[in-house]
């Protein structure tokens, strides 16, 4: 039982996306001046993310057309984790 709890805890901690992941996703799409204003690691679906996403980040940035934007970046947990931009 103890081993199962340790494995569960490790899985949860290893699955946490961070602000760097969110900014990386934004800059890969041509945005600049990425600033994470809020992060949500519980109930990411409330912020427009998929139910399988592990975190939502609210981001201010400048889009490729040079307009300031506020977007939500949704990140899923590793090993197949990735981040997507929602508006």
CORZI-V575867 format. One record per pair of residues at least 4 apart in sequence whose C-alpha atoms are under 7 Angstrom apart, sorted by the first residue. I is the first residue (numbers start at 1). J is the second residue. If there is no record, write none. Layout:
i=[I,I]
j=[J,J]
This chain:
i=[1,2,3,4,5,6,7,8,9,10,11,12,15,15,16,16,17,17,17,17,18,19,19,20,21,22,22,22,22,23,23,24,25,25,25,26,26,27,27,30,30,31,31,31,31,32,32,32,33,33,34,34,34,35,35,35,36,36,36,36,37,37,37,38,38,39,39,39,40,40,40,40,41,41,41,42,44,44,44,44,44,45,45,45,47,49,49,49,52,53,53,53,53,54,54,54,55,55,55,56,56,56,56,57,57,57,58,58,58,59,59,59,60,60,60,61,61,61,62,62,62,62,63,63,63,71,71,71,72,72,72,73,73,73,73,74,74,74,75,75,75,75,76,76,76,77]
j=[5,6,7,8,9,10,11,12,13,14,15,16,77,78,54,77,21,55,75,77,22,23,36,24,25,26,57,73,83,27,34,28,29,83,84,30,31,31,32,63,64,61,62,63,64,61,62,63,61,62,59,60,61,59,60,61,57,58,59,60,58,59,60,57,58,56,57,58,44,55,56,57,54,55,56,55,49,53,54,55,56,49,50,51,56,53,56,74,76,74,75,76,77,75,76,77,74,75,76,72,73,74,75,72,73,74,71,72,73,70,71,72,69,70,71,68,69,70,66,67,68,69,67,68,69,85,86,87,85,86,87,83,84,85,86,83,84,85,81,82,83,84,81,82,83,81]
